[in-house]
Every structure is written in structure tokens, then in C-alpha cells.
Amino acid sequence: MKFIDDYRDPKLGQRLIDRIQHLSTTPVRFMEFCGGHTVAIFRHGIRQLLPRTIEMLSGPGCPVCVTANQDLDKAIALARQPGVIIASFGDMLRVPGSHSSLQQAKAEGGDVRVVYSTQDALAIARENPDKALVFIGIGFETTAPTIAASIIQAEAEGINNYYVLSFHKLCPPVMKAILDLGEVSLSGIICPGHVSAIIGSHPYDFIPQDYGIACAVAGFEPLDILLSIDMLINQIETEQYRVEIAYRRGVRPEGNHQALKLMDSVFETGDANWRGIGIVPASGLKLSQKYQRFDAESNFAIDPGPAREPAGCICGSILRGISTPADCRLFKNSCTPEDPVGPCMVSSEGACATYYHYGDTGGG
């Protein structure tokens, strides 16, 4: 625990808080683009420690939450096809689609299985050569390399019944989309730590260069987050905007070359549908032509029908930072972690689930 404790040192934390309070002389608004950061900020009470001049917003940083119903409905439709096994990470099973969920499809007889890695999914495919195994590819740049590796492994082993339904999304394009929407005026952005461990910090250079906004990559311990906020405040006070890394032990400016090479060898960029935002150009990952035989959408007839959103759910506006869970009339009433209406209450990194478990500690 020694090294974890180093990043939770209360004396160092107080020094950072004192510095932030001294530097923060004008109202600012920051947005974190990572569900893990949202959870850490609430769990450690960081909002309560910050001066009232600093407002914190949560953005579209939960991969389960940003998956549009149109895409989720495709997975549910596949789960109802005979001879198909659906493999998915656990959070996705309980997310309500337009008319059902993967969990309900499983209850109705669909073969839907929870896996903890792509290796689990490949093992199921090997054990069931007479069935098609479809892995639901959810996530940002963090998970894409492992799924790319699984496709390369399936090809090498001749596993011909393994498919991926790719709903992968890329963070920098949606950051640009949020900024271009202009619905919230941001003074700074806290960039996602795990994503940045893969892509590095250079892909965010457009944020200070094109928008004049402070930018810092943060880790997930209290001192990581406080240091990133200190960096943002210092950039604003000095009017020297750039991308800084407050997570040097996990992130290099150039990223992880091996992981990026894996991604580029299997995937190509394409448009993606984001819940609450819509189609964002070049913000998704689709299988390249070379690996089309592993692409579920190219190899199965999928007709989920028209999509619809649950009545009263404001997950879309929460993901854009224009609302908070406390603004939703369903929150803690008809929408709870035990009986969720929208995905932000399902995922452990969802803003609604975070507010529910840790409470609304306010904007500053």
C-alpha cells in the first residue's frame, strides 16, 4: 500500500488545496472526460475541498453510458438469433435498450454470457465451434488494443466463429464535438488517464491551440486529480495554455506505440453514434477490410427496428454536461441502481450511479 498511500498523503493534498485556493481568483468551469475520474472526485470529496470559484462538470466519459440505444438494440437483436452466443462485459447486460436489454434477452432463452476479457470470449468460441460467438466491443481507446489482439489471435488459430460487434469510440473527437456544441463554456479539461496511457497527450494539442482552453491529463488518486486542477488553474492565471501530464507514471506524450500499432492494424476510424450527442465524425473504430470476416455487422442480418429513448431520462444532457443527475425527476425515484431507467445509473462509472452512491457534493 506504500505507493498508493503516497498519492493520498493528506499533507501534500492540503498544500495543493492551499495553492489552488490562492491561485483561483476568478470563476472557472472544468470538465472531466472519464467516468473513473468522476467516481474518484466524488469518493474522495474533492468537490467539497475546492474553492467555490471552481465548478466541476462530468462529460461523456463512461463507455457504457455513451452507447446509443440504436447500437445496443443491435446487440439485443443478435442475442435473439439462434446459434449465436453473445459475450459481453457485465455492465452492458443491464442497460435498457429501446424495448429490452441483454439481461432480458438472456432470461427469454438467449445465450448471453458475461466475460472479463477477450480471452474468455475466445475460449467460449473454441468450446462451441458449431455456434457463432459475438463479442460486444464496448469502450474507448483503453480496451480497443486487447480486442484487436483477440482478432489477430483468432485469425492465427483459425477460430472462424469469433465475431466482434464494434461500438468502440475515440475520446479526442467527442471532446471537439462538446466544445463545438458550445452548450457549456469550459475553462479547462481534465483528460482521461487510462485512454491517455494508450494514445498519449499529443492528440489533445488541438484543445489549447484551437480553443484556448487549459488541459491536463490526470490519474485516479486524490493527489493526481488535485495536481491536474492546480495545473489548469496555473495555465489560466498565466494565460499559457498547453497540455500537461499530472500522471507521469502512467502516461507518456507519445503514448503506447505497441498498443497503437495493434489498433491501427485491425481497426479504421469511422463515424460513431454517441448517446445524447448523435453522430460524431471519425469518432469510432470499425474493423478494417482485411478483418471483415470477424465483423458481426457485416456477417449477420441485424434488424433491431426503430430506437427510442426511455421517457423522462436525461442521460443525454448529463453526458453533455448541461444537466446533472439531480436535475432528473426520475433520479432516486423510479431510477435506481437496482431498477435503472438509463445507462448512467447502470454503469459503475456512470454519473447517476456516482451521485446515487456518493451524493451530490456540489459544484465547488
Secondary structure, 3 states (H helix, E strand, C coil): CHHHHHCCCHHHHHHHHHHHHHHCCCCEEEEECCHHHHHHHHHCCHHHHCCCCEEEEECCCCHHHHECHHHHHHHHHHHCCCCEEEEECHHHHHCCCCCCCHHHHHHCCCEEEECCCHHHHHHHHHHCCCCEEEEEECCCCCCHHHHHHHHHHHHHHCCCCEEEEECCECHHHHHHHHHHHCCCCCCEEEECHHHHHHHCCHHHCHHHHHHCCEEEEECCCHHHHHHHHHHHHHHHHHCCCCEEEECCCCCCCCCCHHHHHHHHHHEEEEEEEECCCEEEEEEEEEECHHHHHHEHHHHCCCCCCCCCCCCCCCHHHHHCCCCCHHHCCCECCCECCCCCCCHHHCCCCCHHHHHHHHCCCCCC
